[in-house]
Amino acid sequence: MKARIHQRPKSSMQSGKAKVGQWLLDYEPAEAKRLDPLTGWAGSGDTSAQVRLAFDNLDSAVAYATAKGIDYDVVRLGANPLKLQAYADNFK
């Protein structure tokens, strides 16, 4: 099994930073999705894609993956530059 360990990004629907520091472990899909001939929906028999584990820090996520024998890749968030702007800048 292969997994991806990444930081939870800030949602565009929230103004706060709740749960932003969490690290998530998502499993890579083991098989390709296929179309259901009756409904046309895409699906597969792989249920590990539905599992998402949350950790408080990167070290505990890596320790879990190594203890369970899971191959993993760590993906870090890029820096989010702040755009400092004053209200008076709207009238320049």
Salt bridges, closest charged atoms under 4 A:
ASP26 OD2 - ARG4 NH2 3.75
ASP26 OD2 - HIS6 NE2 2.70
ASP26 OD1 - ARG52 NE 3.00
GLU31 OE2 - ARG34 NH1 3.17
ASP73 OD2 - LYS2 NZ 3.20
ASP89 OD1 - LYS92 NZ 3.28
